[in-house]
Amino acid sequence: MLHIIAGPTGAGKSAIALALAERHGAVILSADSRQIYRGFDIGTAKPTREERRRVPHEGVDIAEPTDRWSAPRWAEAAQGWIAAAQARGQPVIVCGGTGLWLTVLLHPLASQAPLDPARRAALDAALAALDTEVLRRWVAVLDPPRATLGRVQLLRAVEVALLTGTRLSDAFVEQSAAPAYRAHWLIVDPGPALHDRLAARIDAMFAAGWAAEVRALVASVPVDAPAWNACGYREVRELVQGERSHASAREAVLIATRQYAKRQRTWFRHQLTSADEVTRLDPTAADAGVQAERWFRQGASS
């Protein structure tokens, strides 16, 4: 049984996972597509060094900002981390909001032809200059089922379509029907309260030195590096480069983050079915800790 804590960004997933993992000696496996990048810490709400000292984490700080990690690549690595933890007798809590990665972990994609590195680099350089809505129109033609997704997924859909002549959505159609793991889900979502929680978290990120972190990254990370696609980082980069005011950057980050949370909610609402073992948790509830503990024990005993 694989414990999975998911839900929209800023909902409080990490705090719940940390408390449960510390209590039960579990390993936390991050299913966050941006926490893999070294140096991109504050804006991705990456677990602190002290938190990682208290509880072992996998899937954090494993890639350079210029590396590209697809869902299948992460899923393959995750299988290794899960197997290693299980061999040590440690339970695993998968925690994150990157729905595509979680889906591919449970239902591996059909194999695809590899992308030629040189051609991909040239294409990526051209696509980096395109507005997200322009990319969306491209995908509406090249791979319509994926045209409603976020920028990272849009870029991947264009790459696969143009470089392989196949559609990424077809690989999802051919996914394995039998899950690789039996999943026990905890969907964390505070409902309407998320709106204000996101604003408060962004203010806390700026207070923690987000702008200074980005200023240092600008000096060493190429502008077209995949890590810059993390929610909010482009806007903060524009702030430190003098292209935005603080107020403008904060508002742009807040809008982008709320839009991302909306897409995440839609993803989990559509992907999880009545057949899945799903518990929904409002982290602001007075008994949220008790509910989370009950959920974990139910999964451990199944």
C-alpha positions in Angstrom: 0.0 0.0 0.0 1.4 3.4 -1.0 0.4 6.4 1.1 -0.1 9.4 -1.2 -0.8 12.9 0.2 -1.8 15.2 -2.6 -3.8 18.4 -3.3 -3.3 22.0 -4.5 -0.2 24.0 -3.8 -0.1 25.7 -0.4 -2.8 23.5 1.1 -0.6 22.2 3.9 0.4 18.8 2.5 4.0 18.9 3.6 3.3 19.7 7.3 0.9 16.7 7.5 3.4 14.4 5.7 6.2 15.5 8.0 4.2 14.9 11.2 3.1 11.5 10.1 6.5 10.5 8.8 8.3 11.5 12.0 5.7 9.6 14.1 5.9 6.4 12.1 9.5 6.4 10.8 8.5 6.9 7.2 10.4 8.2 4.2 8.8 11.2 2.4 9.0 11.0 -1.4 8.5 14.4 -3.0 6.2 14.4 -6.0 6.8 18.0 -6.8 8.3 18.6 -10.2 10.1 21.8 -9.1 11.6 20.7 -5.8 14.0 18.4 -7.7 16.1 21.5 -8.7 19.0 22.5 -6.6 19.0 26.2 -5.6 15.3 26.8 -6.3 14.4 26.5 -2.6 12.2 29.3 -1.2 9.7 29.6 -4.1 9.1 25.9 -4.3 8.5 25.6 -0.6 11.2 23.0 -0.4 11.6 21.2 3.0 14.3 22.8 5.1 17.5 21.2 6.1 16.2 20.8 9.6 13.1 19.1 8.3 15.2 16.8 6.1 17.3 16.0 9.2 14.2 15.0 11.1 12.7 12.9 8.3 14.5 11.4 5.2 13.3 12.9 2.0 13.7 11.5 -1.6 13.2 13.4 -4.8 14.5 16.7 -3.5 17.7 18.5 -4.8 18.4 15.7 -7.3 18.8 17.8 -10.5 20.7 20.7 -11.9 18.4 23.6 -13.0 19.3 22.9 -16.7 18.2 19.2 -16.5 14.8 18.1 -17.8 12.9 15.5 -15.9 9.8 13.9 -17.5 7.1 12.1 -15.6 8.4 8.7 -16.7 11.9 9.5 -15.7 10.8 10.6 -12.2 8.5 7.6 -11.9 11.4 5.2 -12.7 13.6 6.9 -10.0 10.7 6.9 -7.6 10.3 3.1 -8.0 13.9 2.7 -6.9 13.4 4.9 -3.8 10.3 3.1 -2.8 11.9 -0.3 -3.2 14.9 0.8 -1.1 12.7 2.1 1.7 10.6 -1.0 1.7 13.7 -3.2 1.8 14.7 -1.3 5.0 11.2 -1.8 6.4 10.3 1.9 6.2 6.8 3.0 5.1 6.8 5.6 2.3 4.6 8.7 2.1 4.5 10.2 -1.4 3.7 13.9 -1.0 3.2 16.5 -3.8 0.9 18.1 -6.2 2.3 17.2 -9.6 -0.6 15.1 -10.7 1.0 13.9 -13.9 3.9 12.4 -12.0 1.6 10.6 -9.5 -0.5 9.2 -12.4 2.5 7.9 -14.2 4.0 6.4 -11.0 0.8 4.4 -10.6 0.1 3.7 -14.3 3.3 3.7 -16.4 3.1 5.2 -19.8 3.5 3.3 -23.1 7.1 3.5 -24.3 8.0 6.4 -26.5 10.8 7.0 -29.0 13.6 9.0 -27.4 13.9 12.7 -28.3 17.1 13.7 -30.1 19.1 15.9 -27.7 20.4 18.4 -30.3 17.0 18.9 -32.0 15.3 19.2 -28.7 17.7 21.9 -27.5 17.1 23.9 -30.7 13.4 23.5 -30.4 13.3 24.4 -26.7 15.3 27.6 -27.5 12.6 28.6 -30.0 9.7 27.7 -27.7 11.1 29.6 -24.7 10.3 32.9 -26.4 6.6 32.0 -27.0 3.8 33.2 -24.7 1.9 30.4 -22.9 -1.3 31.2 -24.8 0.5 30.9 -28.1 1.8 27.5 -27.0 -1.7 26.5 -26.0 -2.9 27.3 -29.6 0.0 25.1 -31.0 -1.1 22.2 -28.7 -4.7 22.7 -29.7 -3.6 21.7 -33.2 -0.8 19.2 -32.4 -2.3 17.3 -29.4 -5.8 18.7 -28.5 -6.4 16.7 -25.3 -3.4 18.4 -23.7 -4.2 22.0 -24.7 -5.8 22.9 -21.3 -2.7 22.0 -19.2 0.0 24.3 -17.8 3.1 25.6 -19.6 5.5 22.7 -18.7 3.0 20.2 -20.0 2.3 22.3 -23.1 6.0 22.4 -23.9 6.4 18.7 -23.5 3.4 18.0 -25.8 4.9 20.2 -28.6 8.3 18.5 -28.2 6.9 15.0 -28.5 4.6 15.9 -31.4 7.2 17.7 -33.5 10.2 15.5 -32.7 8.6 12.1 -32.8 5.5 12.6 -35.0 3.4 11.0 -32.2 1.0 12.5 -29.7 1.8 12.4 -26.0 -1.9 12.0 -25.2 -1.8 8.6 -27.1 0.8 7.3 -24.6 -1.7 8.1 -21.8 -4.4 6.2 -23.6 -2.1 3.2 -23.7 -1.2 3.4 -20.0 -1.1 0.3 -18.0 -4.6 -0.4 -16.7 -3.4 -2.4 -13.7 -1.7 0.0 -11.2 1.9 -0.5 -10.3 1.0 0.2 -6.6 -2.1 0.1 -4.6 -2.7 3.7 -3.6 -4.2 5.1 -0.4 -4.9 8.8 -1.1 -5.2 11.8 1.3 -6.4 14.9 -0.6 -5.6 17.9 1.5 -7.6 21.1 0.6 -8.8 23.9 2.9 -11.4 24.9 0.4 -12.1 28.7 0.1 -9.5 29.4 2.7 -6.7 28.5 0.2 -7.2 31.9 -1.5 -5.8 33.8 1.6 -3.3 31.0 2.5 -1.6 31.4 -0.8 -1.3 35.2 -0.4 0.2 34.8 3.1 2.6 32.1 1.8 3.9 34.3 -1.0 4.4 37.2 1.5 6.3 34.8 3.7 8.5 33.7 0.8 9.5 37.3 0.0 10.2 37.9 3.6 12.4 34.8 3.7 14.6 36.2 0.9 13.0 34.9 -2.3 14.3 37.9 -4.3 17.8 37.5 -3.0 17.7 33.8 -3.9 16.6 34.6 -7.5 19.2 37.3 -7.8 21.9 34.7 -7.1 20.3 32.2 -9.5 20.2 34.8 -12.3 24.0 35.0 -12.2 24.5 31.3 -12.8 21.4 29.7 -14.3 20.6 30.2 -18.0 17.3 32.0 -18.8 16.0 29.0 -20.7 16.7 26.4 -17.9 13.6 24.3 -17.1 13.8 25.2 -13.4 12.7 28.7 -14.2 9.3 27.3 -15.1 8.6 26.8 -11.4 5.6 28.9 -10.4 6.5 32.5 -9.6 10.2 32.4 -10.5 9.9 34.2 -13.8 8.0 37.0 -12.2 10.5 37.3 -9.4 13.3 37.3 -11.9 11.7 40.2 -13.7 11.6 41.9 -10.3 15.3 41.6 -9.6 16.1 42.6 -13.1 14.2 45.9 -12.7 11.4 44.9 -15.1 8.7 44.9 -12.4 7.9 46.6 -9.1 7.5 44.5 -5.9 3.8 45.1 -6.0 3.5 44.0 -9.6 5.6 40.9 -9.1 3.7 39.9 -6.0 0.4 40.3 -7.8 1.6 38.3 -10.8 2.9 35.5 -8.6 -0.3 35.4 -6.7 -2.4 35.1 -9.9 -0.1 32.4 -11.4 -0.2 30.5 -8.1 -4.0 30.6 -7.8 -4.3 29.5 -11.4 -2.0 26.6 -10.8 -3.9 25.6 -7.7 -7.1 25.6 -9.8 -5.6 23.3 -12.4 -4.4 21.0 -9.6 -7.9 20.8 -8.1 -9.3 20.0 -11.6 -6.7 17.3 -12.2 -7.4 15.4 -8.9 -11.1 15.8 -9.3 -11.0 14.2 -12.8 -8.3 11.6 -12.1 -9.5 10.1 -8.9 -12.5 7.8 -9.2 -15.0 6.2 -6.8 -12.8 3.1 -7.0 -9.8 4.8 -5.5 -9.2 4.8 -1.7 -9.6 8.5 -1.1 -9.9 10.5 2.1 -10.4 14.3 1.9 -9.0 16.5 4.6 -9.5 20.1 5.5 -6.2 21.0 7.3 -7.8 23.8 9.2 -10.3 21.5 10.9 -9.8 21.2 14.7 -9.3 17.4 14.4 -7.2 17.4 11.2 -4.3 15.7 12.9 -6.5 13.0 14.3 -8.1 12.5 10.8 -4.6 12.3 9.2 -3.4 9.7 11.7 -6.6 7.6 11.2 -6.0 7.7 7.5 -2.4 6.6 7.8 -3.2 3.7 10.1 -6.0 2.5 7.8 -3.6 2.4 4.9 -0.9 0.6 6.9 -3.4 -2.1 8.0 -4.8 -2.7 4.5 
